[in-house]
Amino acid sequence: MPSPSAQNPSAGDRYAIEAYGLTKSYGKPPARVLDGLDLRVERGSVFALLGPNGAGKTTCVRILATLTTADSGTARVAGHDVVAERSAVRRAISLTGQFAAVDETQTGEENLRMMARLTGLSRTAARRRAQELLERFDLTGAARRTVSTYSGGMRRRLDLAAGLTGSPEPGVFFLDEPTTGLDPRSRQELWQVVRELAGRGASVLLTTQYLEEADRLADRIALLDKGRIAAEGTAADLKGRVAGHRLDLVLTSREGYLRLAGRAVHHSPETLTLGLPTDGSAAHVRALLDEIDPAGTEIDRFTLHSATLDDVFLALTSEVPAHV
């Protein structure tokens, strides 16, 4: 059966990434990592694939970046089939993994010139391309410093620049948990680079465990659970599927905490805190408090705030991702 893009040629112009029915298993006996994954990323957008370790995020990226093949299913990146047109896909993408793949003994400029030469550029063209990318990623001042002296954020920017040496811009970027191990300042720097890439028309597929990262950067978010998409939409859409707000209750006793734990979307046993979904209206909050604690003895205090992606993940998947 042909993919939807084959049936509808305009779909290939709309989507930078299309995947249908991807499956992948590893080991003996086989363990299913991807289980019929469908994914579509619009051109010029940031799409976050959110999930805990082992959810299948990296396997998905490796298939789309032509580093491994799916057991079944089809995928197209930048309009090219990832199996039949592997070379064309590789020319159109940039891939940044969880750890920066740059040579720490060389300078930033030397790294970029080397990568440009490896893609087939002449010495003159490689030098020109390196200068363009150093300026593009705000690394000109550190161009002649060895990479071993770079901060984590600078290494990430250099890694992104290296991926672009032979790729046409705006292109398609795969960022596989790119902020893993970065300090808060470096993480903020990389977030700004992602925003700039999207602003220039690039298409970005970002995989992450970090809820805040997806919330801040992505136009659309997919929650990956056991190799399948559990939910997809904007951050606001996903939060709306759980509740507009969350009422956090601090209980006075562990008995009360355990009695109410089954209806909560947020749990903190250490502080005896439970979070319950609510529409945020005064009437609903009063009704919840009256229902839960009619005698006024089981709730020590409460706070009301907007629902978060934590709440969405707890409600719609079987595992909880890490927090920033």
Secondary structure as UniProt FT lines:
FT   HELIX           4..7
FT   HELIX           9..14
FT   STRAND          15..26
FT   TURN            27..30
FT   STRAND          31..42
FT   TURN            43..44
FT   STRAND          46..50
FT   TURN            53..54
FT   HELIX           57..64
FT   TURN            65..66
FT   STRAND          72..77
FT   TURN            78..79
FT   STRAND          80..81
FT   TURN            82..85
FT   HELIX           86..92
FT   STRAND          93..96
FT   TURN            104..105
FT   HELIX           108..118
FT   TURN            119..120
FT   HELIX           123..136
FT   TURN            137..138
FT   HELIX           140..142
FT   TURN            143..144
FT   HELIX           147..149
FT   HELIX           152..163
FT   TURN            164..166
FT   STRAND          172..176
FT   TURN            178..181
FT   HELIX           184..199
FT   TURN            200..201
FT   STRAND          203..208
FT   HELIX           211..217
FT   STRAND          220..225
FT   TURN            226..227
FT   STRAND          228..233
FT   HELIX           235..242
FT   STRAND          245..251
FT   HELIX           254..260
FT   HELIX           261..263
FT   STRAND          266..268
FT   TURN            269..272
FT   STRAND          273..278
FT   HELIX           282..292
FT   TURN            294..295
FT   STRAND          299..306
FT   HELIX           309..316
//
